[in-house]
Amino acid sequence: MKNDPLPLFPLHVVLLPEEILPLHIFEERYKEMIEMCQNEGLPFGVVLAEESGIRQIGCTARIAEVTQKFPDGRMNIVTRGEERFRIRQTYDEKSYLTAEVELFGDSEAEPPSENLVNEVVQAFRANTKNPDFLSEDLIENPARLSFIIGAALQLPLRDKQAFLESDSPGERLRSLVRLIQEKRHRNEQASGLNEAAARNGHPKKSQGS
């Protein structure tokens, strides 16, 4: 990536490395930004926008495909997350925000244990409709594995931002075990409520009654 300031796209979204993110581009400033990125083959940065401002850690996105373009310049695009970054300084000289950023990766020297990796894989496979989603090559790369599963789980924004900011594959995998368990518990609760609603509030009849 060039040393030029990175174009920023603040969204109410957290993007992880390798995650696919479809976008509908309709604001004039972002039409300009996306057209520039497409013409020059450059990424842009996706950062979580909150009421208090934007988060300082985000993920670069690369345009993978322009799926539809409208006469007024609006477009539907598909992007893919690439590298994480920290914002050092922002600039407002253009119609869209840009920033001086520092790319970063994982700092943990020791890879996560095989037991931890297996625990995450088993937990995910037990709670997904597509148990063959994870390839053997992916399982052998715990850092990539953590982001792929993290994206697949559709985590709450707060958890997903913390996940993005973590520079430890082991920490991310341990959090995945917890998050998968919490999601399973929420699903079980929702299923129970739906069953109760279907019975119109009446208790479930016991066998033989």
N, CA, C and O of each residue as an XYZ file, in Angstrom:
836
protein
N       0.830     -1.186      0.000
C       0.000      0.000      0.000
C       0.865      1.237      0.000
O       1.905      1.256      0.659
N       0.460      2.296     -0.735
C       1.232      3.515     -0.803
C       1.265      4.196      0.559
O       0.480      3.877      1.451
N       2.203      5.155      0.700
C       2.300      5.915      1.933
C       1.348      7.100      1.955
O       1.320      7.848      2.933
N       0.569      7.286      0.896
C      -0.414      8.364      0.866
C      -1.467      8.128      1.947
O      -1.678      6.988      2.361
N      -2.130      9.187      2.409
C      -3.205      9.007      3.388
C      -4.256      8.011      2.882
O      -4.595      7.994      1.699
N      -4.751      7.199      3.785
C      -5.738      6.171      3.440
C      -7.137      6.778      3.445
O      -7.528      7.385      4.442
N      -7.900      6.635      2.367
C      -9.298      7.079      2.395
C     -10.068      6.276      3.441
O      -9.896      5.062      3.546
N     -10.908      6.950      4.208
C     -11.668      6.278      5.263
C     -13.155      6.261      4.936
O     -13.712      7.219      4.400
N     -13.775      5.137      5.278
C     -15.218      4.982      5.109
C     -15.796      4.627      6.481
O     -15.896      3.448      6.819
N     -16.178      5.637      7.276
C     -16.778      5.338      8.589
C     -18.164      4.730      8.400
O     -18.999      5.284      7.685
N     -18.401      3.607      9.035
C     -19.668      2.893      8.915
C     -20.064      2.330     10.277
O     -19.230      2.203     11.174
N     -21.328      2.000     10.419
C     -21.759      1.308     11.644
C     -21.535     -0.191     11.436
O     -22.448     -1.009     11.547
N     -20.272     -0.511     11.129
C     -19.876     -1.867     10.740
C     -18.449     -2.088     11.217
O     -17.646     -1.155     11.245
N     -18.133     -3.321     11.592
C     -16.747     -3.725     11.862
C     -16.369     -4.763     10.818
O     -17.046     -5.779     10.664
N     -15.292     -4.501     10.110
C     -14.818     -5.412      9.066
C     -13.592     -6.153      9.558
O     -12.679     -5.542     10.114
N     -13.559     -7.461      9.362
C     -12.409     -8.288      9.740
C     -11.597     -8.658      8.500
O     -12.136     -8.670      7.393
N     -10.316     -8.957      8.668
C      -9.516     -9.431      7.534
C     -10.168    -10.648      6.871
O     -10.605    -11.575      7.554
N     -10.230    -10.636      5.556
C     -10.792    -11.684      4.694
C     -12.314    -11.730      4.687
O     -12.899    -12.535      3.961
N     -12.962    -10.889      5.475
C     -14.424    -10.867      5.477
C     -14.954    -10.164      4.222
O     -14.373     -9.184      3.755
N     -16.046    -10.670      3.694
C     -16.699    -10.069      2.533
C     -17.722     -9.042      3.019
O     -18.539     -9.326      3.895
N     -17.662     -7.841      2.433
C     -18.579     -6.771      2.828
C     -19.206     -6.136      1.584
O     -18.526     -5.395      0.874
N     -20.489     -6.408      1.301
C     -21.184     -5.714      0.203
C     -21.549     -4.297      0.654
O     -21.909     -4.086      1.812
N     -21.456     -3.341     -0.250
C     -21.778     -1.953      0.077
C     -22.590     -1.317     -1.038
O     -22.378     -1.599     -2.217
N     -23.521     -0.457     -0.650
C     -24.245      0.372     -1.609
C     -23.701      1.787     -1.476
O     -23.823      2.396     -0.413
N     -23.115      2.310     -2.518
C     -22.477      3.622     -2.487
C     -23.427      4.638     -3.102
O     -23.776      4.538     -4.279
N     -23.850      5.629     -2.296
C     -24.815      6.603     -2.806
C     -24.436      8.049     -2.501
O     -24.864      8.948     -3.225
N     -23.642      8.308     -1.447
C     -23.241      9.682     -1.155
C     -22.180     10.134     -2.160
O     -21.317      9.357     -2.569
N     -22.266     11.415     -2.549
C     -21.354     11.936     -3.562
C     -19.888     11.762     -3.157
O     -19.060     11.373     -3.982
N     -19.567     12.044     -1.904
C     -18.160     11.954     -1.477
C     -17.633     10.525     -1.570
O     -16.463     10.308     -1.883
N     -18.501      9.553     -1.298
C     -18.033      8.168     -1.350
C     -18.066      7.618     -2.775
O     -17.316      6.699     -3.103
N     -18.929      8.175     -3.617
C     -18.831      7.846     -5.041
C     -17.446      8.252     -5.555
O     -16.782      7.495     -6.263
N     -17.026      9.473     -5.178
C     -15.717      9.984     -5.590
C     -14.594      9.101     -5.041
O     -13.652      8.763     -5.757
N     -14.705      8.740     -3.778
C     -13.675      7.932     -3.140
C     -13.556      6.553     -3.780
O     -12.455      6.095     -4.085
N     -14.689      5.901     -3.981
C     -14.672      4.547     -4.544
C     -14.181      4.569     -5.983
O     -13.443      3.675     -6.397
N     -14.577      5.570     -6.745
C     -14.108      5.668     -8.125
C     -12.591      5.833     -8.168
O     -11.921      5.228     -9.005
N     -12.043      6.664     -7.251
C     -10.600      6.842     -7.178
C      -9.907      5.527     -6.808
O      -8.910      5.155     -7.426
N     -10.431      4.831     -5.807
C      -9.832      3.564     -5.378
C      -9.879      2.529     -6.500
O      -8.927      1.776     -6.707
N     -10.997      2.504     -7.218
C     -11.138      1.542     -8.310
C     -10.167      1.859     -9.448
O      -9.519      0.956     -9.978
N     -10.064      3.124     -9.821
C      -9.205      3.519    -10.930
C      -7.726      3.295    -10.620
O      -6.953      2.936    -11.508
N      -7.332      3.507     -9.363
C      -5.930      3.404     -8.993
C      -5.583      2.088     -8.301
O      -4.434      1.864     -7.920
N      -6.577      1.225     -8.141
C      -6.327     -0.066     -7.518
C      -5.923      0.032     -6.061
O      -5.090     -0.741     -5.588
N      -6.514      0.988     -5.344
C      -6.137      1.243     -3.951
C      -7.224      0.744     -2.993
O      -8.396      0.676     -3.362
N      -6.830      0.397     -1.764
C      -7.815      0.048     -0.745
C      -8.341      1.310     -0.064
O      -7.814      2.403     -0.270
N      -9.365      1.148      0.733
C      -9.826      2.212      1.630
C     -10.009      1.587      3.009
O     -10.011      0.364      3.153
N     -10.161      2.426      4.004
C     -10.257      1.912      5.369
C     -11.672      1.954      5.901
O     -12.338      2.986      5.822
N     -12.140      0.837      6.444
C     -13.449      0.778      7.099
C     -13.223      0.914      8.602
O     -12.488      0.132      9.206
N     -13.868      1.921      9.195
C     -13.764      2.140     10.637
C     -15.159      2.241     11.228
O     -16.084      2.746     10.593
N     -15.296      1.754     12.450
C     -16.584      1.786     13.126
C     -16.913      3.216     13.538
O     -16.138      3.855     14.250
N     -18.061      3.716     13.091
C     -18.530      5.054     13.446
C     -19.534      4.949     14.591
O     -20.516      4.212     14.512
N     -19.266      5.701     15.652
C     -20.152      5.733     16.811
C     -20.562      7.175     17.086
O     -20.062      8.100     16.446
N     -21.474      7.364     18.040
C     -21.923      8.717     18.356
C     -20.771      9.588     18.837
O     -20.766     10.797     18.606
N     -19.803      8.984     19.500
C     -18.671      9.734     20.040
C     -17.572      9.978     19.003
O     -16.609     10.694     19.279
N     -17.711      9.392     17.825
C     -16.695      9.545     16.790
C     -16.339      8.201     16.187
O     -17.089      7.235     16.322
N     -15.193      8.137     15.520
C     -14.778      6.888     14.882
C     -13.736      6.186     15.745
O     -12.971      6.831     16.462
N     -13.717      4.864     15.668
C     -12.698      4.080     16.359
C     -11.351      4.271     15.670
O     -11.282      4.584     14.482
N     -10.305      4.081     16.425
C      -8.964      4.334     15.905
C      -8.329      3.109     15.248
O      -7.254      3.203     14.657
N      -8.990      1.976     15.353
C      -8.500      0.756     14.696
C      -9.561      0.263     13.722
O     -10.729      0.104     14.076
N      -9.131      0.026     12.494
C     -10.042     -0.452     11.466
C      -9.365     -1.483     10.586
O      -8.324     -2.038     10.936
N      -9.977     -1.730      9.430
C      -9.453     -2.737      8.508
C      -9.545     -2.188      7.086
O     -10.562     -1.612      6.701
N      -8.480     -2.369      6.312
C      -8.531     -1.938      4.920
C      -9.447     -2.865      4.132
O      -9.563     -4.054      4.430
N     -10.086     -2.301      3.134
C     -10.989     -3.059      2.261
C     -10.560     -2.857      0.818
O     -10.183     -1.756      0.419
N     -10.619     -3.913      0.052
C     -10.268     -3.873     -1.359
C     -11.539     -4.161     -2.176
O     -12.288     -5.084     -1.855
N     -11.771     -3.387     -3.206
C     -12.936     -3.621     -4.062
C     -12.710     -4.908     -4.860
O     -11.781     -4.998     -5.662
N     -13.563     -5.889     -4.631
C     -13.453     -7.152     -5.348
C     -14.280     -7.146     -6.630
O     -13.905     -7.757     -7.631
N     -15.414     -6.441     -6.581
C     -16.302     -6.441     -7.747
C     -17.290     -5.288     -7.647
O     -17.802     -4.990     -6.567
N     -17.551     -4.650     -8.762
C     -18.657     -3.693     -8.866
C     -19.812     -4.465     -9.502
O     -19.769     -4.787    -10.689
N     -20.826     -4.758     -8.720
C     -21.895     -5.627     -9.193
C     -22.984     -4.871     -9.946
O     -23.695     -5.451    -10.767
N     -23.113     -3.570     -9.664
C     -24.141     -2.788    -10.349
C     -23.780     -1.316    -10.293
O     -23.342     -0.818     -9.256
N     -23.960     -0.623    -11.398
C     -23.704      0.807    -11.451
C     -24.913      1.489    -12.067
O     -25.429      1.054    -13.096
N     -25.362      2.572    -11.422
C     -26.565      3.265    -11.843
C     -26.194      4.548    -12.598
O     -25.086      5.061    -12.438
N     -27.110      5.065    -13.415
C     -26.827      6.265    -14.208
C     -26.420      7.479    -13.365
O     -25.658      8.327    -13.830
N     -26.921      7.564    -12.134
C     -26.602      8.720    -11.289
C     -25.302      8.543    -10.511
O     -24.967      9.375     -9.668
N     -24.567      7.465    -10.785
C     -23.280      7.256    -10.129
C     -23.335      6.353     -8.915
O     -22.293      5.933     -8.411
N     -24.541      6.044     -8.433
C     -24.635      5.085     -7.328
C     -24.137      3.729     -7.800
O     -24.190      3.416     -8.989
N     -23.656      2.931     -6.861
C     -23.172      1.609     -7.252
C     -23.267      0.619     -6.101
O     -23.240      0.993     -4.929
N     -23.376     -0.624     -6.457
C     -23.280     -1.728     -5.505
C     -21.938     -2.409     -5.734
O     -21.595     -2.785     -6.855
N     -21.189     -2.558     -4.652
C     -19.873     -3.174     -4.763
C     -19.724     -4.282     -3.732
O     -20.456     -4.336     -2.743
N     -18.768     -5.160     -3.981
C     -18.394     -6.194     -3.022
C     -16.936     -5.950     -2.662
O     -16.082     -5.833     -3.541
N     -16.657     -5.875     -1.371
C     -15.297     -5.638     -0.910
C     -14.834     -6.792     -0.028
O     -15.639     -7.578      0.471
N     -13.530     -6.873      0.148
C     -12.940     -7.903      1.012
C     -11.969     -7.241      1.982
O     -11.146     -6.419      1.580
N     -12.067     -7.600      3.257
C     -11.164     -7.074      4.264
C      -9.746     -7.592      4.058
O      -9.548     -8.741      3.665
N      -8.761     -6.735      4.328
C      -7.362     -7.123      4.123
C      -6.527     -6.989      5.398
O      -6.284     -7.981      6.085
N      -6.088     -5.776      5.717
C      -5.145     -5.596      6.815
C      -5.690     -4.631      7.865
O      -6.435     -3.702      7.553
N      -5.302     -4.875      9.110
C      -5.721     -3.991     10.193
C      -4.797     -2.774     10.268
O      -3.629     -2.833      9.883
N      -5.348     -1.678     10.770
C      -4.543     -0.460     10.888
C      -4.952      0.352     12.120
O      -6.062      0.237     12.639
N      -4.001      1.174     12.557
C      -4.254      2.169     13.602
C      -4.178      3.553     12.965
O      -3.276      3.838     12.178
N      -5.118      4.390     13.309
C      -5.107      5.753     12.799
C      -4.120      6.586     13.609
O      -4.188      6.621     14.838
N      -3.213      7.250     12.920
C      -2.255      8.142     13.561
C      -2.716      9.590     13.487
O      -2.553     10.352     14.440
N      -3.288      9.962     12.360
C      -3.752     11.333     12.177
C      -4.773     11.350     11.051
O      -4.616     10.658     10.045
N      -5.814     12.144     11.228
C      -6.839     12.249     10.193
C      -6.738     13.601      9.487
O      -6.237     14.579     10.042
N      -7.227     13.625      8.251
C      -7.211     14.841      7.438
C      -8.588     15.036      6.812
O      -9.258     14.067      6.454
N      -9.003     16.286      6.682
C     -10.298     16.584      6.068
C     -10.144     17.510      4.873
O     -11.001     18.353      4.611
N      -9.050     17.344      4.158
C      -8.772     18.209      3.006
C      -9.612     17.827      1.788
O      -9.799     18.650      0.892
N     -10.117     16.607      1.742
C     -10.935     16.158      0.623
C     -12.397     16.084      1.053
O     -12.726     16.359      2.207
N     -13.253     15.718      0.137
C     -14.668     15.608      0.475
C     -14.918     14.461      1.451
O     -15.922     14.454      2.162
N     -14.016     13.504      1.484
C     -14.103     12.374      2.406
C     -12.885     12.416      3.332
O     -11.875     13.052      3.033
N     -13.011     11.728      4.447
C     -11.948     11.700      5.447
C     -10.800     10.801      4.983
O     -11.027      9.744      4.396
N      -9.567     11.236      5.254
C      -8.398     10.390      5.005
C      -7.564     10.351      6.277
O      -7.774     11.152      7.188
N      -6.618      9.419      6.339
C      -5.828      9.285      7.559
C      -4.443      8.718      7.273
O      -4.242      7.919      6.358
N      -3.506      9.162      8.089
C      -2.195      8.512      8.143
C      -2.363      7.316      9.070
O      -2.783      7.473     10.217
N      -2.044      6.139      8.590
C      -2.286      4.931      9.378
C      -1.028      4.079      9.492
O      -0.079      4.222      8.720
N      -1.054      3.196     10.473
C       0.007      2.207     10.666
C      -0.621      0.824     10.599
O      -1.493      0.497     11.404
N      -0.188      0.018      9.652
C      -0.681     -1.354      9.576
C      -0.092     -2.173     10.713
O       1.041     -1.929     11.129
N      -0.844     -3.140     11.217
C      -0.306     -4.008     12.269
C      -0.855     -5.412     12.111
O      -1.913     -5.628     11.520
N      -0.118     -6.345     12.646
C      -0.536     -7.748     12.641
C      -0.478     -8.302     14.039
O      -0.542     -7.549     15.011
N      -0.357     -9.611     14.156
C      -0.301    -10.255     15.462
C       1.110    -10.183     16.030
O       2.097    -10.262     15.297
N       1.187    -10.032     17.344
C       2.490     -9.928     17.999
C       2.868    -11.189     18.763
O       3.996    -11.306     19.241
N       1.954    -12.119     18.882
C       2.209    -13.328     19.670
C       3.150    -14.256     18.923
O       2.870    -14.653     17.792
N       4.262    -14.600     19.551
C       5.261    -15.448     18.890
C       4.833    -16.917     18.883
O       4.966    -17.608     17.873
N       4.321    -17.381     20.016
C       3.941    -18.783     20.135
C       2.537    -19.009     19.562
O       1.606    -18.299     19.944
N       2.364    -19.964     18.668
C       1.022    -20.234     18.131
C       0.123    -20.841     19.197
O       0.620    -21.454     20.142
N      -1.189    -20.684     19.066
C      -2.119    -21.297     20.023
C      -1.960    -22.815     20.032
O      -1.517    -23.417     19.054
N      -2.326    -23.406     21.143
C      -2.193    -24.855     21.273
C      -3.156    -25.567     20.330
O      -4.196    -25.029     19.951
N      -2.784    -26.785     19.965
C      -3.642    -27.599     19.096
C      -4.968    -27.889     19.781
O      -6.006    -27.961     19.123
N      -4.939    -28.058     21.113
C      -6.173    -28.327     21.853
C      -7.150    -27.167     21.751
O      -8.354    -27.370     21.594
N      -6.623    -25.943     21.842
C      -7.485    -24.769     21.743
C      -8.085    -24.658     20.349
O      -9.275    -24.378     20.200
N      -7.267    -24.877     19.336
C      -7.762    -24.823     17.959
C      -8.866    -25.858     17.756
O      -9.912    -25.554     17.182
N      -8.633    -27.067     18.226
C      -9.633    -28.129     18.073
C     -10.924    -27.800     18.823
O     -12.019    -28.103     18.349
N     -10.786    -27.180     19.992
C     -11.973    -26.812     20.776
C     -12.835    -25.807     20.010
O     -14.061    -25.920     19.977
N     -12.181    -24.833     19.401
C     -12.917    -23.830     18.626
C     -13.583    -24.471     17.406
O     -14.751    -24.210     17.119
N     -12.838    -25.299     16.701
C     -13.370    -25.938     15.493
C     -14.571    -26.810     15.833
O     -15.591    -26.758     15.145
N     -14.459    -27.605     16.880
C     -15.554    -28.485     17.269
C     -16.780    -27.693     17.708
O     -17.913    -28.036     17.370
N     -16.531    -26.615     18.476
C     -17.651    -25.783     18.938
C     -18.354    -25.125     17.759
O     -19.583    -25.069     17.719
N     -17.582    -24.630     16.804
C     -18.184    -23.971     15.645
C     -18.951    -24.976     14.789
O     -20.072    -24.704     14.360
N     -18.347    -26.131     14.543
C     -19.009    -27.140     13.708
C     -20.293    -27.651     14.345
O     -21.245    -27.999     13.647
N     -20.317    -27.695     15.678
C     -21.507    -28.180     16.368
C     -22.642    -27.155     16.346
O     -23.793    -27.492     16.625
N     -22.317    -25.913     16.017
C     -23.323    -24.859     16.071
C     -23.487    -24.131     14.741
O     -23.896    -22.970     14.707
N     -23.169    -24.814     13.659
C     -23.358    -24.234     12.336
C     -24.090    -25.217     11.440
O     -24.013    -26.430     11.638
N     -24.804    -24.686     10.448
C     -25.504    -25.535      9.499
C     -24.589    -26.039      8.401
O     -24.986    -26.858      7.572
N     -23.352    -25.542      8.401
C     -22.395    -25.943      7.371
C     -21.113    -26.437      8.046
O     -20.125    -25.703      8.080
N     -21.102    -27.662      8.585
C     -19.945    -28.165      9.328
C     -18.692    -28.333      8.488
O     -17.594    -28.422      9.038
N     -18.828    -28.379      7.158
C     -17.661    -28.541      6.286
C     -17.095    -27.195      5.831
O     -16.277    -27.137      4.914
N     -17.532    -26.128      6.473
C     -17.129    -24.776      6.109
C     -15.622    -24.573      6.257
O     -15.025    -23.817      5.490
N     -15.007    -25.233      7.225
C     -13.588    -25.021      7.527
C     -12.727    -26.071      6.847
O     -12.914    -27.270      7.057
N     -11.777    -25.615      6.028
C     -10.861    -26.534      5.356
C      -9.696    -26.883      6.276
O      -9.445    -26.187      7.260
N      -8.996    -27.947      5.958
C      -7.834    -28.360      6.749
C      -6.730    -27.310      6.684
O      -6.047    -27.067      7.679
N      -6.550    -26.688      5.521
C      -5.531    -25.637      5.388
C      -5.838    -24.472      6.317
O      -4.933    -23.898      6.924
N      -7.105    -24.130      6.425
C      -7.499    -23.032      7.295
C      -7.292    -23.386      8.763
O      -6.841    -22.554      9.550
N      -7.617    -24.606      9.125
C      -7.461    -25.042     10.513
C      -5.994    -25.001     10.933
O      -5.684    -24.792     12.106
N      -5.106    -25.198      9.982
C      -3.672    -25.179     10.290
C      -3.114    -23.763     10.387
O      -1.927    -23.587     10.659
N      -3.949    -22.758     10.171
C      -3.531    -21.360     10.299
C      -4.441    -20.682     11.317
O      -5.447    -20.085     10.935
N      -4.107    -20.761     12.614
C      -5.006    -20.266     13.658
C      -5.367    -18.792     13.529
O      -6.488    -18.406     13.861
N      -4.443    -17.958     13.053
C      -4.736    -16.526     12.928
C      -5.857    -16.309     11.918
O      -6.828    -15.611     12.210
N      -5.730    -16.907     10.723
C      -6.772    -16.798      9.705
C      -8.063    -17.451     10.184
O      -9.156    -16.923      9.982
N      -7.918    -18.598     10.817
C      -9.079    -19.331     11.308
C      -9.922    -18.453     12.230
O     -11.149    -18.431     12.130
N      -9.254    -17.731     13.126
C      -9.983    -16.904     14.089
C     -10.813    -15.841     13.374
O     -11.961    -15.600     13.748
N     -10.251    -15.209     12.357
C     -10.980    -14.158     11.653
C     -12.117    -14.729     10.802
O     -13.193    -14.134     10.732
N     -11.890    -15.869     10.161
C     -12.935    -16.474      9.333
C     -14.135    -16.871     10.184
O     -15.280    -16.614      9.810
N     -13.872    -17.497     11.329
C     -14.980    -17.883     12.210
C     -15.621    -16.643     12.816
O     -16.845    -16.565     12.927
N     -14.796    -15.668     13.210
C     -15.340    -14.431     13.773
C     -16.298    -13.747     12.819
O     -17.341    -13.242     13.236
N     -15.949    -13.726     11.532
C     -16.830    -13.125     10.534
C     -18.105    -13.948     10.358
O     -19.194    -13.392     10.217
N     -17.967    -15.269     10.367
C     -19.122    -16.149     10.154
C     -20.139    -16.055     11.285
O     -21.328    -16.284     11.068
N     -19.689    -15.723     12.479
C     -20.578    -15.697     13.646
C     -21.460    -14.460     13.706
O     -22.415    -14.425     14.483
N     -21.163    -13.447     12.903
C     -21.934    -12.195     12.930
C     -22.029    -11.663     14.360
O     -23.115    -11.541     14.926
N     -20.887    -11.358     14.914
C     -20.781    -10.933     16.302
C     -21.393     -9.552     16.527
O     -21.458     -8.745     15.600
N     -21.844     -9.274     17.757
C     -22.243     -7.903     18.097
C     -21.062     -6.958     17.870
O     -19.907     -7.357     18.017
N     -21.353     -5.716     17.515
C     -20.299     -4.781     17.134
C     -19.240     -4.609     18.223
O     -18.049     -4.536     17.920
N     -19.658     -4.543     19.472
C     -18.688     -4.354     20.559
C     -17.712     -5.523     20.621
O     -16.504     -5.318     20.741
N     -18.222     -6.733     20.541
C     -17.357     -7.916     20.571
C     -16.492     -7.990     19.320
O     -15.325     -8.374     19.385
N     -17.066     -7.622     18.193
C     -16.327     -7.721     16.932
C     -15.200     -6.697     16.885
O     -14.127     -6.989     16.356
N     -15.425     -5.493     17.432
C     -14.363     -4.491     17.462
C     -13.224     -4.938     18.368
O     -12.055     -4.778     18.017
N     -13.552     -5.495     19.525
C     -12.512     -6.012     20.429
C     -11.739     -7.135     19.752
O     -10.526     -7.258     19.923
N     -12.445     -7.942     18.991
C     -11.838     -9.040     18.246
C     -10.851     -8.501     17.225
O      -9.740     -9.013     17.095
N     -11.262     -7.457     16.496
C     -10.407     -6.826     15.493
C      -9.147     -6.250     16.123
O      -8.066     -6.328     15.539
N      -9.282     -5.679     17.299
C      -8.168     -4.993     17.941
C      -7.165     -5.948     18.576
O      -6.023     -5.559     18.824
N      -7.558     -7.176     18.842
C      -6.662     -8.134     19.500
C      -5.522     -8.544     18.577
O      -5.748     -8.909     17.423
N      -4.288     -8.481     19.095
C      -3.130     -8.907     18.301
C      -2.632    -10.284     18.718
O      -1.482    -10.645     18.466
N      -3.523    -11.058     19.367
C      -3.173    -12.403     19.823
C      -4.152    -13.429     19.257
O      -5.328    -13.411     19.620
N      -3.695    -14.330     18.371
C      -4.586    -15.388     17.867
C      -5.161    -16.242     18.987
O      -6.327    -16.636     18.940
N      -4.338    -16.529     19.998
C      -4.820    -17.330     21.115
C      -5.949    -16.646     21.859
O      -6.938    -17.281     22.224
N      -5.799    -15.346     22.083
C      -6.851    -14.580     22.759
C      -8.128    -14.585     21.941
O      -9.221    -14.740     22.485
N      -7.990    -14.416     20.637
C      -9.186    -14.423     19.776
C      -9.866    -15.782     19.786
O     -11.093    -15.860     19.824
N      -9.081    -16.853     19.753
C      -9.683    -18.188     19.759
C     -10.386    -18.473     21.085
O     -11.459    -19.076     21.104
N      -9.784    -18.042     22.188
C     -10.435    -18.244     23.490
C     -11.741    -17.461     23.570
O     -12.730    -17.943     24.122
N     -11.739    -16.263     23.020
C     -12.978    -15.480     23.028
C     -14.030    -16.130     22.139
O     -15.225    -16.028     22.418
N     -13.594    -16.801     21.062
C     -14.548    -17.483     20.190
C     -15.277    -18.596     20.916
O     -16.478    -18.785     20.719
N     -14.565    -19.333     21.752
C     -15.208    -20.399     22.526
C     -16.334    -19.798     23.360
O     -17.446    -20.326     23.388
N     -16.039    -18.688     24.042
C     -17.048    -18.023     24.879
C     -18.205    -17.493     24.029
O     -19.371    -17.675     24.377
N     -17.880    -16.842     22.924
C     -18.919    -16.232     22.088
C     -19.827    -17.268     21.436
O     -21.030    -17.047     21.298
N     -19.246    -18.408     21.033
C     -20.059    -19.488     20.446
C     -21.005    -20.047     21.495
O     -22.169    -20.324     21.203
N     -20.509    -20.216     22.725
C     -21.358    -20.717     23.806
C     -22.487    -19.738     24.116
O     -23.627    -20.144     24.340
N     -22.158    -18.431     24.125
C     -23.174    -17.416     24.405
C     -24.227    -17.390     23.298
O     -25.419    -17.249     23.574
N     -23.790    -17.526     22.056
C     -24.737    -17.519     20.941
C     -25.638    -18.746     21.002
O     -26.839    -18.645     20.749
N     -25.075    -19.899     21.334
C     -25.891    -21.116     21.453
C     -26.930    -20.947     22.552
O     -28.077    -21.370     22.403
N     -26.518    -20.315     23.674
C     -27.445    -20.103     24.785
C     -28.581    -19.166     24.367
O     -29.742    -19.402     24.702
N     -28.235    -18.088     23.623
C     -29.276    -17.165     23.158
C     -30.239    -17.865     22.204
O     -31.449    -17.648     22.258
N     -29.688    -18.710     21.328
C     -30.544    -19.435     20.384
C     -31.483    -20.394     21.104
O     -32.646    -20.540     20.729
N     -30.966    -21.047     22.145
C     -31.792    -21.973     22.916
C     -32.908    -21.228     23.637
O     -34.041    -21.702     23.719
N     -32.559    -20.037     24.164
C     -33.577    -19.230     24.834
C     -34.651    -18.785     23.850
O     -35.843    -18.844     24.153
N     -34.224    -18.339     22.672
C     -35.171    -17.886     21.657
C     -36.066    -19.028     21.205
O     -37.264    -18.845     20.985
N     -35.466    -20.222     21.068
C     -36.259    -21.384     20.664
C     -37.306    -21.716     21.713
O     -38.442    -22.060     21.388
N     -36.910    -21.610     22.982
C     -37.849    -21.872     24.064
C     -38.998    -20.881     24.084
O     -40.147    -21.256     24.314
N     -38.683    -19.604     23.841
C     -39.724    -18.585     23.802
C     -40.672    -18.811     22.627
O     -41.882    -18.628     22.756
N     -40.121    -19.207     21.486
C     -40.959    -19.463     20.314
C     -41.894    -20.645     20.559
O     -43.055    -20.626     20.149
N     -41.377    -21.676     21.232
C     -42.215    -22.833     21.541
C     -43.342    -22.443     22.485
O     -44.479    -22.888     22.336
N     -43.002    -21.592     23.473
C     -44.026    -21.139     24.420
C     -45.088    -20.307     23.716
O     -46.278    -20.424     24.007
N     -44.642    -19.461     22.782
C     -45.594    -18.629     22.038
C     -46.506    -19.490     21.177
O     -47.697    -19.211     21.041
N     -45.928    -20.548     20.592
C     -46.719    -21.431     19.740
C     -47.782    -22.170     20.545
O     -48.842    -22.514     20.023
N     -47.483    -22.412     21.835
C     -48.470    -23.078     22.703
C     -49.438    -22.069     23.306
O     -50.304    -22.422     24.106
N     -49.278    -20.801     22.909
C     -50.149    -19.731     23.393
C     -50.075    -19.591     24.907
O     -51.063    -19.281     25.573
N     -48.858    -19.833     25.441
C     -48.661    -19.628     26.859
C     -49.014    -20.810     27.728
O     -48.755    -20.778     28.931
N     -49.598    -21.857     27.161
C     -49.968    -23.032     27.953
C     -48.748    -23.912     28.206
O     -47.908    -24.048     27.317
N     -48.624    -24.504     29.368
C     -47.479    -25.378     29.640
C     -47.494    -26.599     28.730
O     -48.545    -27.065     28.292
N     -46.285    -27.102     28.461
C     -46.155    -28.278     27.604
C     -46.783    -29.493     28.283
O     -46.537    -29.751     29.461
N     -47.595    -30.237     27.534
C     -48.262    -31.415     28.104
C     -47.258    -32.547     28.264
O     -46.409    -32.775     27.403
N     -47.374    -33.241     29.372
C     -46.500    -34.387     29.598
C     -47.042    -35.576     28.836
O     -48.222    -35.623     28.488
N     -46.163    -36.544     28.578
C     -46.583    -37.743     27.838
C     -47.627    -38.503     28.634
O     -47.501    -38.673     29.846
N     -48.645    -38.952     27.948
C     -49.701    -39.752     28.593
C     -50.833    -38.926     29.123
O     -51.843    -39.476     29.563
N     -50.693    -37.567     29.095
C     -51.783    -36.741     29.632
C     -52.832    -36.482     28.568
O     -53.825    -35.805     28.833
